[in-house]
Amino acid sequence: MKALESLTAHVRQLRYPRALRILAVPPLGLELETLLRAGVSAGPPPPEAPHFDEQLLAGAATNLWRAQRRLARGDGARDRQTGRYLLTCREALAEAGLVVQDHDGDAYHPGRSLEVLAFQAEPGRSAEVVVETVRPTVYLLDRRIQMGQVIVAGPEQE
């Protein structure tokens, strides 16, 4: 394996101009030639992607979202502090690829990938808007694992 390390060091030097290279071309030993002919890679195999139970992750993310919304309605110092802890937890999950999307206030159109539980007419509305998110949409590594459920308000029908 020493021959392989020597070759690796030599290859690293090739990115520098010829005048600045510090290693000469290493002689290929029998061990290295055997490895190259066999097609053996010089590192460990890439790790497999971990398998997650997507329903359990979506359920946990939904419960985190519900707790955060409930605490946001509170007015005590303890509620605000707990809400900050939940926000930190949610941000950490987002960095790991688990994103929870709330739809309150979003414009609605029939092409959106949302499950509408109810439509309600409100006077004075000019467009359809999500007025309440019952269940958020959850994404794992940019792939939806839970469809959101919403209530939509729109203009009165004439």
C-alpha positions, 0 to 999 in steps of 0.5 A: 500500500506504500506504493499507492500512497506514493502515487497519490502524493505524486498525483497531488503534485500535478496540480502545481507548475512543473518548476514547483513540484517536489516529487519525482515520478514514483516507480510503479511497484508490483503491488500497485500495478496489481491494484490498478489492474483489479480496479480497486479504489483507493478509499472506503466505499461511499456510505449508504443513505440512511433509511428513515420511516417517513411517516414517523418523521412527518408525524414528529415534525407535525407535532413540533409545528403544532406545539410551536403554534400553540406556544406562540399564542401564549404570553408568558416568559416560559412560553416564549423561552420554550418557543425559542427551543422549538424554533432551534429544534426546527431549524436544526431539522431543516439543516438536516433536510426535514422542512415543515411548511406552514401555508397560512396567508399563502395565495391558493390556486387549484394547481397547488399540491394541498388537500383543501378541507373546506372552502369558505366565502368571505365578503371583500376577498378578491382572491382565494387565500389559505386562512388556516393550515390544519396540517403542514406540508413536510419535505425530507431532502426536497421530497414531499413526505406529507401533504398539507391540509388547509382551509381556504377563504375566497370571494363570495359567489354571485 
